[in-house]
Amino acid sequence: MILSKHNHAYESDITRFIKELKQKDPNLEQKQRVGRALLWDKEPIDLDTQRRSTESRVQQQAYVYQSK
């Protein structure tokens, strides 16, 4: 088998695996999008809420485990 940029018939094992996986479960990409939305796609935080959250933080001492 000649591996050159002109050989368009070559398909890697990973590519074949992904194609087979998508054939077995046609809704796979939709499920991935739903899972991503749960973890990463968040609603934007308005500036007032962000400001109040920043102002309400309590300062932490330099060495947390040191008793006063």
For each residue, the residues with C-beta under 8 A, 3 or more apart:
1: 7 10
2: 7
3: 7 10
4: 7
5:
6:
7: 1 2 3 4 10
8:
9:
10: 1 3 7
11: 15 16
12: 15 16
13: 16 17
14: 17 18
15: 11 12 18 19
16: 11 12 13 19 20
17: 13 14 20 21
18: 14 15 21 22
19: 15 16 22 23
20: 16 17 23 24
21: 17 18 24 25 28
22: 18 19 25 26 28 29
23: 19 20 26
24: 20 21
25: 21 22 28 31
26: 22 23
27: 30 31
28: 21 22 25 31 32
29: 22 32 33
30: 27 33 34
31: 25 27 28 34 35
32: 28 29 35 36
33: 29 30 36 37
34: 30 31 37 38
35: 31 32 38 39
36: 32 33 39 40 41
37: 33 34 40 41
38: 34 35
39: 35 36
40: 36 37
41: 36 37
42:
43:
44:
45: 49 50
46: 49 50
47: 50 51
48: 51 52
49: 45 46 52 53
50: 45 46 47 53 54
51: 47 48 54 55
52: 48 49 55 56
53: 49 50 56 57
54: 50 51 57
55: 51 52
56: 52 53
57: 53 54
58:
59:
60: 64
61: 64 66
62: 66
63: 66
64: 60 61
65:
66: 61 62 63
67:
68:
